[in-house]
């Protein structure tokens, strides 16, 4: 149960689906763009906020019964992501992520974890996630390290599509992974879909962002769908019901008599 709770926290905190209509429809690209510098500058822009509170509804499909969870996600830009989760009116867990790593505890089994981002990368079956990319993932910003020279950009009436021209290599803890990457953006540069296919394994990660809304000086996705394919398949649906910019208290302390779970 601990892994389920932390899994939810990270992927959603993972700042960020009732929308279960599937991934964004692929764009049929038909025209390559001659100059791509302005496009890449736009999609690499950092989120424009200092504090962000998100009320979200989480639904997980992984073959096991997990009740729908109501969560509060709070982000202090570049500092922390905090999350509190409730199921059937009962508090079930809390977690926090900082640039140094992640911490979380769950009440059912009275256990807690402390880990660097290796654990999160293992859950998502990638190896490049750090705090900055986690923060971007939650608010629908480009979270993959990308360089213009590694992609082909095409456009039609529906928006833009990026496709890697070679396998992207990411190294972490002495291990190198290679991914084929494709991304879809709307004509307004909203990220609609990210798909990563591990070229050395059968793993695949697909994240879709739907129903973008304007909030203060930025846009945020109402719905997020995360699909993880590997030896097992998991789907996580996030319905972000409310956004606020007010600062809130983010208490975190492990209750007495909880047992630490080692992460492998």
C-alpha positions in Angstrom: 0.0 0.0 0.0 2.9 2.4 0.7 4.1 2.1 -2.8 0.6 2.9 -4.1 0.4 6.0 -1.9 3.8 7.3 -2.7 3.2 6.4 -6.4 0.2 8.7 -6.4 1.9 11.4 -4.5 4.9 11.7 -6.8 3.3 11.3 -10.2 0.6 13.6 -9.3 2.1 15.5 -6.7 2.4 13.9 -9.1 1.0 19.2 -8.9 -1.6 17.8 -10.5 -9.1 12.6 -14.4 -12.3 12.3 -14.6 -11.7 12.6 -18.3 -11.2 9.0 -19.4 -11.6 9.5 -23.0 -8.1 8.3 -23.7 -5.0 10.1 -25.0 -5.0 13.2 -27.1 -5.7 12.5 -30.7 -2.5 12.3 -32.7 -1.7 15.1 -35.1 -1.2 14.1 -38.7 1.8 16.1 -39.5 2.2 17.4 -43.0 4.6 20.3 -43.1 8.0 20.7 -41.6 8.8 24.1 -40.1 11.9 25.8 -41.4 12.7 27.9 -38.3 12.1 26.3 -35.0 14.0 28.5 -32.5 10.9 30.5 -31.5 8.9 27.4 -30.9 11.5 25.7 -28.7 11.9 28.9 -26.7 8.2 29.0 -26.1 7.8 25.4 -24.9 10.8 25.7 -22.6 9.3 28.6 -20.7 9.0 28.0 -17.0 5.7 28.1 -15.2 4.7 31.6 -14.1 3.8 31.3 -10.4 5.2 31.4 -6.9 2.7 29.3 -5.0 0.0 27.1 -6.4 -2.6 25.0 -4.6 -4.5 22.3 -6.6 -7.6 20.4 -5.4 -7.6 17.2 -7.4 -9.5 13.9 -7.6 -7.4 10.8 -8.3 -8.5 7.5 -9.8 -6.0 4.7 -10.2 -6.4 1.6 -12.4 -3.7 -1.0 -11.8 -5.5 -4.3 -11.2 -5.9 -3.7 -7.5 -8.7 -2.0 -5.7 -7.8 1.6 -4.8 -10.6 3.9 -3.7 -10.9 7.3 -5.4 -8.7 9.8 -3.5 -9.3 13.5 -2.9 -6.0 15.3 -2.7 -4.6 18.8 -2.0 -1.4 19.5 -3.9 0.6 22.6 -3.0 3.7 23.8 -4.9 6.1 26.4 -3.9 8.0 27.0 -7.1 11.5 25.5 -7.2 11.2 24.6 -3.5 8.7 21.9 -2.6 5.7 19.9 -3.7 3.4 18.9 -0.8 0.4 16.6 -0.9 -2.2 15.4 1.5 -4.7 12.6 0.5 -8.1 11.6 1.8 -10.2 8.5 1.1 -13.7 8.2 2.2 -13.3 11.2 4.6 -10.2 9.6 6.2 -6.7 11.0 5.9 -4.6 8.2 4.4 -1.2 9.8 3.7 1.0 12.8 3.2 4.2 13.4 1.3 6.6 16.1 0.3 9.2 16.5 -2.5 12.1 18.9 -2.5 15.2 19.2 -4.8 16.9 16.8 -2.3 14.3 14.0 -2.8 11.0 12.7 -1.5 9.4 11.7 1.7 6.0 10.1 2.4 4.0 8.1 4.9 0.7 6.2 4.8 -1.5 5.4 7.7 -3.0 2.0 6.7 0.3 0.1 7.4 2.0 2.8 9.5 5.0 3.0 7.2 7.1 5.8 5.7 9.8 6.3 3.1 12.7 8.7 2.5 14.3 8.5 -1.0 16.0 10.4 -3.7 14.5 10.7 -7.2 15.7 7.3 -8.2 12.5 5.8 -6.7 10.3 8.1 -8.7 12.2 7.3 -11.9 11.7 3.6 -11.2 8.0 4.1 -10.7 7.7 6.0 -14.0 10.2 3.7 -15.7 12.4 6.5 -16.8 15.7 7.9 -15.5 15.7 11.7 -15.9 13.2 13.0 -13.4 14.4 15.5 -10.9 12.5 18.1 -8.9 12.4 20.6 -11.7 11.0 18.1 -14.2 8.5 16.8 -11.6 7.3 20.4 -11.1 6.9 20.9 -14.8 5.1 17.5 -15.2 2.5 18.5 -12.7 1.6 21.8 -14.3 1.8 20.6 -17.9 5.1 22.2 -19.0 7.7 20.4 -21.0 9.4 18.1 -18.5 11.8 16.2 -20.8 15.3 17.6 -21.4 15.2 18.4 -25.1 17.5 20.1 -27.7 16.3 21.5 -31.0 18.9 19.6 -32.9 17.4 16.3 -31.8 13.8 16.8 -33.1 11.8 17.4 -36.2 9.0 19.9 -35.8 5.9 19.7 -38.0 2.7 21.7 -38.0 -0.8 21.6 -39.4 -4.1 23.2 -38.6 -4.4 21.2 -35.3 -1.1 22.3 -33.8 2.5 21.1 -33.6 4.2 17.7 -33.3 7.8 17.0 -32.2 9.4 13.7 -33.0 12.9 12.7 -32.0 15.2 12.1 -35.0 17.4 9.8 -32.9 17.2 8.0 -29.6 17.6 10.5 -26.7 20.1 9.3 -24.1 19.8 10.1 -20.4 22.4 9.0 -17.8 21.7 8.5 -14.1 23.7 6.7 -11.5 26.0 5.3 -14.2 23.2 3.8 -16.2 22.3 5.1 -19.7 18.8 4.8 -21.1 17.6 5.5 -24.7 14.1 6.8 -25.6 12.2 7.5 -28.7 10.2 10.6 -27.9 7.1 12.2 -29.5 5.2 15.2 -28.2 2.1 17.0 -29.3 1.2 20.7 -28.7 -1.9 22.7 -29.5 -1.7 25.7 -31.8 -1.5 27.8 -28.5 1.6 25.8 -27.4 -0.3 23.9 -24.7 1.3 20.5 -24.2 -1.3 17.8 -25.1 0.6 14.5 -25.1 4.1 13.1 -24.3 5.1 9.6 -25.3 8.4 8.0 -24.4 9.4 4.5 -25.6 12.4 2.8 -24.0 14.5 1.4 -26.8 16.2 -1.2 -24.6 13.1 -2.4 -22.8 9.4 -2.8 -23.4 8.6 0.2 -21.1 6.5 3.0 -22.3 5.3 6.2 -20.6 2.4 8.3 -22.0 1.0 11.4 -20.4 -1.9 13.4 -21.8 -3.1 16.8 -20.7 -6.7 17.9 -21.5 -9.1 20.8 -20.9 -6.6 23.6 -20.4 -7.9 26.7 -18.5 -6.6 30.1 -17.9 -5.6 30.9 -14.3 -4.1 34.2 -13.4 -1.1 34.7 -15.7 -0.8 31.1 -16.9 -2.7 28.1 -18.3 -3.2 24.8 -16.4 -4.7 21.4 -17.4 -7.9 20.4 -15.7 -7.3 16.7 -16.6 -4.2 14.6 -16.7 -3.9 11.0 -17.7 -0.7 9.0 -17.0 -0.3 5.6 -18.6 2.7 3.4 -17.6 3.3 0.3 -19.6 5.8 -2.3 -18.7 5.7 -5.7 -17.0 2.4 -4.3 -15.6 0.2 -1.5 -16.8 -1.1 1.3 -14.6 -3.3 4.3 -15.4 -3.7 7.3 -13.2 -6.5 9.9 -13.9 -6.3 13.3 -12.3 -9.2 15.7 -12.3 -8.0 19.1 -11.1 -11.1 20.8 -9.7 -9.8 24.0 -8.3 -6.6 26.2 -8.5 -5.6 28.8 -6.0 -2.5 30.9 -5.5 -2.7 31.5 -1.8 0.1 30.3 0.4 -0.8 27.5 2.9 0.9 25.7 5.7 2.5 22.3 4.7 3.2 20.3 7.9 5.0 17.1 7.5 6.2 14.8 10.3 6.2 11.1 10.5 3.9 9.9 13.4 5.4 7.9 16.2 5.7 4.1 15.9 5.8 4.2 12.1 8.3 1.8 10.4 10.7 3.0 7.7 10.5 1.1 4.4 13.8 0.7 2.6 13.6 1.6 -1.1 15.3 -0.8 -3.5 
